[in-house]
Amino acid sequence: MRPTVAINVVGLAPSMVGPDTPNIARLAEQGGMQPLHTVTPAVTCAAQVSYLTGSLPRDHGIVGNGWFFRDLSEIWFWRQSNKLVTGEWVWEAGRKRDPAFTCANMFWWYNMYLTADIGVTPRPMYPADGRKIPDCYAKPSELRDELTDKLGPFPLFKFWGPMTDISSSQWIADATVHVMDQSSPTLTLVYLPHLDYNLQRLGPDHADIARDLREVDAVCGQIIERAERDGARIIVLSEYGITPVSRPVHINRALREAGLINVRVEMERELLDPGASTAFAVCDHQIAHIHVSDPGRIAEVKALVEALPGVERVLDEATKPEYGLDHPRSGELVAISDSDAWFTYYYWLDDARRPDFANTVEIHRKPGYDPVELFLDPALRFPMLSVVWRLIKKKLGFRTLMDVIPLDATLVKGSHGRVTDNDDDGPVFITNDPALAPSKPVEATEVKDLMLRHVFD
């Protein structure tokens, strides 16, 4: 077996590989580079699981970064249990070929209770006083303490939210090198999210993206250098391409105005009540799963959504199979936005009635993905001082809301989820081994086999 390292540089597109990515470009020149045809939805969880199981959402069940759990009548995003996935993982297939095969999963998703040998993933602590304390979860459990002692706590607030920067990707890279030094996995999977942040904040055409490319390439270079010392084969890939956007689509507000959404009022704030609603949308970037409780009204809801500006297509039972989305977790309908649009989760019609978490970074309570969490509210006169003051109050034991996130969806300049029209703007597959370099674009379901070929061929 040949050691192999697969580095997932989120948001990297073929058009970005060049002078600003010298380490990645060198690998492409040594081996080869091809576009990677990802899945719909082109979002983290669905793409990663498709790569690692070699199957589509209809088979593995991951229809987005979150979905409506029908038996609970609740919407949950960013669940982490490996038990949510159906299918054979790449490391299980590798172990069948050779029982000595080992795998380290460094921050790819569904990383808790996995059958791989090593896993590390974000897992904050939530004390009863309402604080969120950065931490990680690891298998074996003692690895968490090793990494924390060596690197400090995982920088959660630099991993997502308005404070994001290269720190979280650097921590993951340092943790990966530590695991490679200590355990020498046969296959090492690495997730580097850094590019994702400004691609969504600023858009892929912004001049500052060149700096982000240089930063993430330097982090990749550290892993590449360590892998090359072992004579490892190296793969660099990405999950999706990000396209410029200028039009948020408030799909749930349209459903609310049509009388299809129910809310529960708590302390004069409105909470979406999906189990009591006739129709609602689980919004995930440029994809929205629309659940319709009354089968007799599906056609009505479909016509309503199709008429919204910014909606490209609405899939139903007849057309979901074209995209591999014919799975019980999918909505009765699935909306796909235009390339320059994306779906907000907003369901309230009056900002005074918004839920208290709307202005916070709260990826678990919001019934949809919210990229506006990447911004500090421009209405705050001294935004950093506002953040620090709230943190001080939390550390002093006061319950306080970190309400520093705006409600202006037009701030978002890049999105994904819809497969890009141009391969150069989509995800990429790079290998340093010319003998294993694909001669044509790579399909998402071929990635698993390509990883195994890098180990065994």
Secondary structure, DSSP 8 states (H G I E B T S, - for coil): ---EEEEEETT--GGG-STT-HHHHHHHHHSEEEEEE--SS-SHHHHHHHHHHT--HHHH---SSEEEETTTTEEEES--BGGG--S--HHHHHHHH-TT--EEEES-SS-BT-SSSEEEEE--B--TTS--B--EEEESHHHHHHHHHHH-S--GGGTSSTT--THHHHHHHHHHHHHHHHH--SEEEEEE-HHHHHHHHT-TTSTTHHHHHHHHHHHHHHHHHHHHHTT-EEEEE-S---EE--EEE-HHHHHHHTT---EEEETTEEEE-GGG-SEEEEEETTEEEEEES-GGGHHHHHHHHHTSTTEEEEE-TTTGGGGT--STTS-SEEEEE-TTEEE-----SSGGG--TTTTS--TTTSSB--GGGGS--TT-SSHHHHHHHHHHHHHTT-----------GGG--EE-SS--SSGGGS-EEEES-GGG--SS-EEGGGHHHHHHHHHH-
